[in-house]
């Protein structure tokens, strides 16, 4: 399969986005010794009010706490109170989410990697519990970005991929908030596809696309579907 040419798929708004003009200058000098950066609202760690965090958790999900979690390592405590400068999100949290998605959902981009021959290298290798059961897997082409929630993530995606009035495929029974809160305000042309208990009907989707192509109508730029837990 040929790689996707994303340059042809970005919306007009997405193509116009760029980093702030001062970004390069600020990044160049912000880490220099003796420089106190006031640009990003990054206070020194010794000014933070909390020195440790305690959390009580119930293994059953309710009732009295039977497990206690304490975070007292200064670096972690400071990071939890500091402003995050990464557009992708807090790095340890992104890494955790990345591994969870790879382990639990096993997206199509996961590719098995050959295990190292320790006899040849003389080195011992270890794997995490999430990957040991299926061999060493590397999530090729998969990235995770933290957002404020699913609605915020969908709003960002729609604005990056759709122009006002673009046709959009969606299941005939779908999440009303996406339609009313995002797609209709963008004046998108909604193209509902019939479905059964297994999801979209491939034959119906093929017929819809074939009819639009034959009529000279614009083909959809995006398919919004709910493959898991369809509501």
ChimeraX attribute file (.defattr): number of C-alpha atoms within 10 A of each C-alpha:
attribute: neighborCount
match mode: 1-to-1
recipient: residues
	/A:1	3
	/A:2	4
	/A:3	5
	/A:4	8
	/A:5	8
	/A:6	8
	/A:7	9
	/A:8	9
	/A:9	15
	/A:10	19
	/A:11	18
	/A:12	14
	/A:13	12
	/A:14	17
	/A:15	13
	/A:16	8
	/A:17	9
	/A:18	7
	/A:19	7
	/A:20	7
	/A:21	8
	/A:22	8
	/A:23	9
	/A:24	10
	/A:25	9
	/A:26	13
	/A:27	10
	/A:28	9
	/A:29	12
	/A:30	15
	/A:31	11
	/A:32	10
	/A:33	7
	/A:34	7
	/A:35	9
	/A:36	13
	/A:37	15
	/A:38	9
	/A:39	8
	/A:40	11
	/A:41	10
	/A:42	14
	/A:43	14
	/A:44	11
	/A:45	14
	/A:46	10
	/A:47	8
	/A:48	13
	/A:49	9
	/A:50	13
	/A:51	13
	/A:52	13
	/A:53	13
	/A:54	10
	/A:55	10
	/A:56	12
	/A:57	15
	/A:58	12
	/A:59	11
	/A:60	9
	/A:61	8
	/A:62	8
	/A:63	9
	/A:64	11
	/A:65	13
	/A:66	10
	/A:67	10
	/A:68	10
	/A:69	10
	/A:70	10
	/A:71	14
	/A:72	14
	/A:73	11
	/A:74	14
	/A:75	10
	/A:76	14
	/A:77	17
	/A:78	20
	/A:79	12
	/A:80	15
	/A:81	14
	/A:82	15
	/A:83	13
	/A:84	14
	/A:85	11
	/A:86	8
	/A:87	10
	/A:88	14
	/A:89	15
	/A:90	16
	/A:91	14
	/A:92	9
	/A:93	13
	/A:94	16
	/A:95	14
	/A:96	11
	/A:97	16
	/A:98	16
	/A:99	17
	/A:100	13
	/A:101	15
	/A:102	19
	/A:103	17
	/A:104	9
	/A:105	10
	/A:106	14
	/A:107	13
	/A:108	11
	/A:109	12
	/A:110	16
	/A:111	14
	/A:112	13
	/A:113	11
	/A:114	9
	/A:115	10
	/A:116	12
	/A:117	11
	/A:118	10
	/A:119	8
	/A:120	7
	/A:121	8
	/A:122	8
	/A:123	9
	/A:124	9
	/A:125	9
	/A:126	7
	/A:127	11
	/A:128	9
	/A:129	9
	/A:130	15
	/A:131	14
	/A:132	11
	/A:133	9
	/A:134	10
	/A:135	14
	/A:136	17
	/A:137	19
	/A:138	15
	/A:139	19
	/A:140	12
	/A:141	9
	/A:142	13
	/A:143	12
	/A:144	15
	/A:145	15
	/A:146	15
	/A:147	14
	/A:148	7
	/A:149	8
	/A:150	10
	/A:151	14
	/A:152	10
	/A:153	13
	/A:154	15
	/A:155	14
	/A:156	14
	/A:157	15
	/A:158	19
	/A:159	18
	/A:160	17
	/A:161	19
	/A:162	23
	/A:163	18
	/A:164	16
	/A:165	14
	/A:166	18
	/A:167	21
	/A:168	18
	/A:169	20
	/A:170	21
	/A:171	22
	/A:172	15
	/A:173	15
	/A:174	15
	/A:175	15
	/A:176	10
	/A:177	10
	/A:178	15
	/A:179	15
	/A:180	11
	/A:181	12
	/A:182	18
	/A:183	22
	/A:184	14
	/A:185	11
	/A:186	17
	/A:187	13
	/A:188	18
	/A:189	15
	/A:190	18
	/A:191	17
	/A:192	19
	/A:193	20
	/A:194	16
	/A:195	15
	/A:196	8
	/A:197	7
	/A:198	8
	/A:199	17
	/A:200	19
	/A:201	14
	/A:202	12
	/A:203	10
	/A:204	14
	/A:205	18
	/A:206	11
	/A:207	12
	/A:208	16
	/A:209	17
	/A:210	13
	/A:211	12
	/A:212	13
	/A:213	12
	/A:214	8
	/A:215	9
	/A:216	9
	/A:217	11
	/A:218	11
	/A:219	16
	/A:220	17
	/A:221	15
	/A:222	16
	/A:223	13
	/A:224	15
	/A:225	16
	/A:226	15
	/A:227	10
	/A:228	7
	/A:229	5
	/A:230	13
	/A:231	9
